[in-house]
Amino acid sequence: MAREKKQKQYWLLKTEPGEWSWEDQAANGGLSKWDGVKNKQAQKNLKSMRLGDLCFFYHSGAKARRVVGVVSVVREWYPDGEDGIAVDVKAVGEMRAAVDLKEMKGDGGLKDFALLRQPRLSVAPVPEKVWDRICELGGGFGDGEDEGDDGD
């Protein structure tokens, strides 16, 4: 029998900490519009996100390239400006230990991760096994497991 419920997907969202940091996300009640994505492949990935999908919050830039937290998709894509699109995300939790890019590059289990293959892509899919491994490297996030769907 086919499963009725769609499987949760996992993503990576990159941001320059000087533009929008994990601290900004948390200080904003955890809720924000994720916008400003210009690359067509990254926009396609935003359009593929579904309610409840989880996303790594990744600080990019010269000083610190690392996964610092997890957000969930609380509003699917919508038009934003003339050519833009956005999704709304809410903070789920901070990584217990940030997972640095160097650490990910050195982990053989992550060799197929889009972040390592297409480093300039700002929104990228994360296979479940890669998600699990990065969570393991970071000691998990927040207060434990995600609460799941809210029954919409």
Buried (B, 14 or more C-beta within 10 A) or exposed (E): EEEEEEEBBBBBBBBEBEEBBBEEBBEEEBEBEBBEBEEEBBBEBBEBBEBBBBBBBBBBEEEBBBBBBBBBBBBBBEEBEEEBBBBBBBBBBBBEBBBBBEBBEEBEBBEEBBBBEEEEBBBBBBBEEBBEBBBEBBEBBBEEEBEEEEEE
